[in-house]
């Protein structure tokens, strides 16, 4: 009933400025009261899932909070909005103590949260170095014989596309700030090795994962948010790398190739579907928001600038059309349960909110 009534008059924000403001306001609220992203699609008898510990998990919440911090940070950098700075500072104070985590993450999802803090320009990063060092060690502990990082300690035979988004931007920024060239090398290797083994041949369409022994893909090709994870990992890593770094050109080729692929699958209304290869599948706001961010950055490349800017604007128009009255962007796919088991729920997702905000204030 709550979801139904919240969708009444969806997408009826009078102008772009009012839409920007209400998306920003909701992002600020959610940073401290982040909606729970459920582990299951169950809507009935959820008390059973809660009692069994199967309702929510911090690992999922970490990437929701990270996206909100990234979005609010970009808003502050662009507008000097003091409220954004205040909300971020309050989050850092409540989640970190004496320069370290209050509750250290145990899964790689926490790395993107460390990245979002490392991305804040006005804090003393040397003070929070224990946070970044532990995130880096979390990655190193998952590096396998192939020289790339696994997604989980119990899935070491597979390399998930999600991992590119979770770790590669952090590795590049951490490597540059703390003079760890080996961290930069790992980020590039994570991306280029996935390019070799995780893409449908001659298409640049990523699979969910691949087996490092057989080199065979496993799971769905063209999963929308999988494209999103790859896109943000690639574009942030490429953007952060200085021009004189030889890997800049390596990643730039991937940016151009991925952009040309993704442009083919944008729907007429500016969205991407949760299976991008099937335009009859449900539209997914999380895919759309992450690809909007990708295209906003990729537009700096002259050869694809016009197409990228057009794709970004169309994507933002779609996101505006699915924004609820209270500023929540609707219709994002829920959390994936396992390889080949994707959520049937399409609802709010703070991750989407954060990447929309990043794009608006790019």
Buried (B, 14 or more C-beta within 10 A) or exposed (E): EEEEEBBEEBBEBEEEEEBBEBBBEBBBBBBEEBBEBBBBEEEEEEEEBEEEEBBBBBBBBBBBBBBBBBBBBBBBBEEEBEEBBEBBEEBBEEBBEEEBBEEEBEBBBBBBBBBBBBBBEEBEBEEBBBBBBBBBEBBEEBBEEBEBBBBBEEBBBBBBBBBBBBBBBBBBBBBBBBEBEEBBBBBBBBBBBBBEBBBBEEEBBBBBBBEBEEEEBBBBBBBBBBBBBBBBBBBBBBBBBEEEBEBBEBBBEBBBBBBEBBBEBBBEEBBBBBBBBEBEBBBBBBBBBBBBBBBBBBBEBEEBEEBBBBBBBBBBBBBBBBBBBEBBBBBBBBBBEEBEEBBEBBBBBBBBBBBBBBBBBB
